């Protein structure tokens, strides 16, 4: 597994320059040069292997504590269904954080999309209009975030915090704080069914993840995302329209939220302003645990996938053992802090001059 990509300082070899001490510099985040590449605390394969060990450890705990329930077909299906929606949101969050941003509004956008697509007026036009409505609302909210951040020069934290409050409030206004039940039978037939014995929701998650992996690792868009997150000024000098690209990245995150909203409505058969609660925390946690740098410039889609499965499995194990949610939240918080500390230590090791 070598799909993890890192941009340190400048975005290409010709941007790097010697500093007279045997190192190359190109901006913030530079790694000391040496034969064989930059020095890392944990290589990509080791990081992903460590994550897999944690995931397998949680599965073992689940099996040992509830052998009669954990590995059943019903529980595994439920676990994957729960991971699907937050996983799709996490794909979009991976792009945002890799580009050096943050998005606190993803949960509220999911709620707004779910409410707007399940109003009586929207459902009366059929399933195609429902899906299209969710997609347009999600992309629109994402683009608003992107415009505020890139062209309005508003800090990502503030811009998306404002969207978080506004989108949730608009969802409450539209729904009157009432749950809107899906009455379109075709919607349930399509999205609640199975394909080749696998739930459609899991197929959707797999398709979004595969598309996100290809986009990040095999396209110009992904390389530009890494460059913008690694060093925006170097990216601008290299000819990248940083403001436009940042806007598109947030629009992509909004698209992922709209798809997640469709999945949530399919699973719950209703749209509500309470949908997507704490999705932003779970998505950020999964992305950070997966190895994507909070400072931008490095992203791992496979790491994000494993991070999503780790947190979903953790919640499932807690639920099966009737443990309180506050303990679960404390455990999630501890894992996030641990991941950030490891990232910070790794960054200091890379920047430390070699004697």
C-alpha positions in Angstrom: 0.0 0.0 0.0 1.9 3.0 -1.2 -0.8 5.3 -2.2 -0.1 7.8 0.5 1.4 11.0 -1.1 3.2 13.8 0.6 4.1 17.3 -0.6 6.7 19.1 1.5 7.1 22.7 0.8 7.3 23.2 -3.0 5.4 21.0 -5.4 8.1 19.9 -7.7 11.9 19.3 -7.8 12.6 22.5 -9.7 11.0 24.5 -7.0 13.4 23.1 -4.4 16.6 24.9 -3.7 19.8 24.2 -1.7 20.3 26.1 1.6 24.1 25.6 1.7 23.9 23.0 4.4 23.2 19.9 2.3 19.4 20.3 2.6 16.8 21.4 0.2 14.2 24.0 1.1 11.0 25.1 -0.6 8.7 26.3 2.2 7.0 25.1 5.3 7.0 21.4 5.9 10.3 20.6 4.1 11.9 17.2 4.9 15.6 16.9 5.2 17.0 15.4 2.0 19.0 12.2 2.1 19.6 9.3 -0.3 16.5 7.3 -0.6 14.0 10.1 0.1 12.8 12.1 3.0 13.1 10.8 6.6 9.8 9.7 8.2 8.9 8.5 11.6 6.6 5.8 10.2 6.7 4.9 6.5 3.4 4.6 4.7 3.2 0.9 4.8 4.0 0.9 8.6 1.3 3.4 9.3 -1.4 1.5 7.4 -0.2 -1.8 9.0 -0.5 -0.2 12.4 -4.1 0.9 11.6 -5.0 -2.6 10.4 -3.6 -4.0 13.6 -5.8 -1.6 15.6 -8.9 -2.6 13.5 -8.2 -6.3 13.9 -7.7 -5.8 17.6 -11.1 -4.1 17.9 -12.7 -7.0 16.0 -11.0 -9.5 18.3 -12.3 -7.6 21.4 -15.8 -7.6 19.8 -15.6 -11.3 19.2 -14.3 -12.2 22.6 -16.8 -10.0 24.5 -19.8 -10.9 22.3 -19.1 -14.1 20.3 -22.8 -14.7 19.9 -23.4 -11.4 18.2 -20.4 -9.7 16.7 -19.6 -11.9 13.7 -23.2 -12.5 12.7 -24.2 -11.6 9.2 -26.8 -9.1 10.6 -24.3 -7.3 12.8 -21.7 -7.0 10.0 -24.3 -5.7 7.6 -25.4 -3.1 10.2 -21.8 -2.1 10.8 -21.0 -1.6 7.1 -24.3 0.3 6.6 -23.4 2.7 9.4 -19.9 3.1 8.0 -21.1 3.8 4.5 -22.6 7.3 5.1 -19.9 8.6 7.3 -17.3 7.0 5.0 -18.7 9.0 2.0 -18.5 12.2 4.1 -14.9 11.3 5.1 -13.9 11.0 1.4 -14.8 14.6 0.9 -13.2 15.6 4.2 -9.9 14.0 3.1 -9.7 16.3 0.1 -10.5 19.4 2.2 -7.9 18.6 4.9 -5.3 17.5 2.3 -5.8 21.0 0.7 -5.0 22.6 4.0 -8.6 23.4 5.0 -11.2 22.1 7.5 -15.0 21.7 7.2 -17.2 21.8 10.3 -20.4 22.0 8.3 -20.6 18.5 6.8 -23.1 17.2 9.3 -25.4 20.2 8.9 -25.2 20.0 5.1 -26.3 16.3 5.3 -29.3 17.4 7.4 -30.2 20.1 5.0 -30.0 17.9 2.0 -32.0 15.1 3.7 -34.8 17.6 4.6 -34.9 19.3 1.3 -35.1 16.1 -0.7 -37.9 14.7 1.5 -40.3 17.7 1.4 -43.8 16.9 0.0 -43.2 19.1 -3.0 -39.8 17.4 -3.9 -41.1 13.9 -3.4 -44.1 14.6 -5.6 -41.8 14.8 -8.6 -40.3 11.4 -8.1 -37.0 9.8 -7.1 -34.9 11.5 -9.8 -35.8 14.9 -8.6 -35.2 13.9 -5.0 -31.7 12.8 -5.7 -31.0 15.8 -7.9 -32.3 18.1 -5.2 -29.9 16.6 -2.7 -27.0 16.9 -5.0 -27.6 20.5 -6.0 -28.1 21.6 -2.3 -25.0 19.8 -1.2 -22.8 21.2 -4.0 -24.3 24.7 -3.5 -23.4 24.7 0.2 -19.9 23.4 -0.5 -19.3 26.1 -3.1 -20.5 28.8 -0.7 -17.9 27.5 1.8 -15.3 27.5 -0.9 -16.0 31.0 -2.1 -16.0 32.4 1.5 -12.6 30.7 2.2 -10.8 31.3 -1.1 -12.3 34.6 -2.4 -13.6 36.1 0.8 -10.4 35.3 2.7 -12.5 34.0 5.6 -10.7 31.4 7.8 -12.0 27.9 7.0 -12.9 27.3 10.7 -15.1 30.4 10.8 -16.6 30.0 7.3 -17.7 26.4 7.8 -18.8 27.1 11.4 -21.2 29.7 10.0 -22.4 27.2 7.5 -22.8 24.6 10.2 -25.2 26.9 12.1 -27.0 28.2 9.0 -27.6 24.9 7.3 -28.9 23.3 10.4 -31.2 26.2 11.1 -32.5 26.2 7.6 -33.2 22.5 7.8 -35.2 23.1 11.0 -37.1 25.9 9.3 -38.0 23.9 6.2 -39.1 20.8 8.2 -40.7 22.6 11.1 -38.5 20.4 13.3 -40.6 17.5 12.2 -39.5 14.2 10.7 -40.4 13.9 7.0 -41.1 10.3 6.1 -40.3 9.1 2.6 -43.5 8.3 0.7 -41.9 7.6 -2.7 -41.9 3.8 -2.9 -39.4 3.7 -5.8 -36.8 5.4 -3.6 -36.9 2.6 -1.1 -36.8 -0.1 -3.7 -33.7 1.4 -5.3 -31.6 2.4 -2.3 -32.7 -0.1 0.4 -32.3 -3.2 -1.8 -29.4 -5.5 -2.5 -27.2 -6.0 -5.5 -25.5 -9.4 -5.8 -26.4 -10.0 -2.2 -24.7 -6.8 -1.0 -26.7 -3.8 0.2 -26.8 -1.0 -2.3 -25.5 1.5 0.3 -22.3 -0.4 0.6 -21.9 -0.4 -3.2 -22.4 3.3 -3.2 -19.7 3.7 -0.6 -17.3 1.5 -2.5 -17.9 3.5 -5.7 -17.3 6.8 -3.9 -14.2 5.6 -2.2 -12.8 4.2 -5.4 -13.5 7.4 -7.2 -11.9 9.4 -4.5 -8.8 7.3 -4.5 -8.4 7.6 -8.2 -9.1 11.4 -8.1 -6.5 11.9 -5.3 -3.8 9.6 -6.6 -4.1 9.4 -10.3 -5.3 12.8 -11.6 -4.1 16.4 -12.0 -6.8 17.4 -9.5 -5.3 15.3 -6.8 -1.8 16.5 -7.4 -3.0 20.1 -7.3 -4.8 19.4 -4.0 -1.6 18.0 -2.5 0.3 21.0 -3.8 -2.1 23.6 -2.5 -2.1 21.9 0.9 1.7 21.6 1.0 2.5 25.2 0.0 -0.2 27.5 -1.5 2.3 30.1 -2.6 4.5 27.6 -4.4 1.4 26.1 -6.0 0.4 29.6 -7.2 3.9 30.3 -8.6 3.7 26.9 -10.4 0.6 28.1 -12.3 -2.2 26.6 -10.1 -5.3 28.8 -9.6 -5.3 28.2 -5.8 -8.5 30.1 -5.1 -10.5 28.2 -7.8 -9.1 24.9 -6.8 -9.9 25.5 -3.1 -13.5 26.3 -4.1 -13.8 23.1 -6.1 -12.4 21.1 -3.2 -15.2 22.4 -0.9 -17.7 21.8 -3.7 -16.5 18.2 -3.8 -17.0 17.9 -0.1 -20.6 19.2 -0.5 -21.2 16.6 -3.2 -20.1 13.9 -0.8 -22.4 15.3 1.8 -25.4 15.1 -0.6 -24.6 11.5 -1.4 -24.4 10.7 2.3 -27.7 12.4 2.9 -29.3 10.1 0.3 -27.8 7.1 2.1 -29.0 8.3 5.5 -32.6 8.9 4.2 -32.5 5.4 2.6 -31.4 3.8 5.9 -33.8 5.7 8.1 -36.7 6.2 5.6 -37.0 9.8 6.7 -35.4 13.3 6.4 -34.9 15.3 9.6 -32.9 18.3 10.8 -31.2 16.0 13.3 -29.6 13.9 10.6 -25.8 14.1 10.4 -25.2 15.0 14.0 -21.5 14.9 14.9 -20.6 13.7 11.4 -18.0 16.5 11.2 -16.3 15.1 14.3 -16.4 11.5 13.1 -15.1 12.4 9.6 -12.3 14.6 10.9 -11.3 11.9 13.4 -11.3 9.2 10.7 -9.2 11.3 8.3 -6.7 12.3 11.0 -6.4 8.7 12.3 -5.9 7.6 8.7 -2.7 9.6 8.4 -3.8 12.8 6.5 -2.0 15.8 7.9 -4.1 18.4 9.5 -1.7 21.0 8.1 -2.3 19.8 4.6 0.0 18.4 1.9 -0.4 14.7 2.6 -3.5 12.6 2.1 -4.2 8.9 2.4 -7.6 7.6 1.1 -6.9 4.1 2.2 -6.0 5.4 5.7 -9.3 7.2 5.8 -11.2 4.0 4.9 -9.5 2.2 7.8 -10.1 5.1 10.1 -13.8 5.0 9.3 -13.9 1.2 10.0 -12.0 1.7 13.2 -14.4 4.2 14.7 -17.5 2.4 13.4 -16.3 -0.9 14.9 -15.4 0.8 18.1 -19.0 2.2 18.4 -20.4 -1.2 17.5 -18.4 -3.0 20.2 -19.5 -0.4 22.7 -23.1 -0.8 21.7 -23.1 -4.7 21.8 -21.6 -4.5 25.3 -24.2 -1.9 26.5 -21.4 0.6 27.4 -22.3 4.2 27.9 -21.8 6.7 25.0 -19.7 9.0 27.2 -17.0 6.4 27.5 -17.1 5.9 23.7 -16.7 9.6 23.2 -13.8 9.8 25.6 -12.1 6.9 23.8 -12.6 8.7 20.4 -11.2 11.9 21.8 -8.2 10.0 23.2 -7.5 8.4 19.8 -7.7 11.8 18.0 -5.3 13.3 20.4 -2.9 10.4 20.1 -3.0 10.6 16.3 -2.3 14.4 16.4 0.6 13.9 18.8 2.1 11.2 16.5 1.7 13.6 13.5 3.4 16.4 15.4 6.3 14.2 16.5 6.7 12.9 13.0 6.8 16.5 11.6 9.4 17.6 14.2 11.6 14.6 13.3 11.4 15.4 9.6 12.3 19.1 10.2 15.1 18.4 12.6 18.6 19.1 11.0 20.8 16.1 10.7 24.2 16.3 12.4 
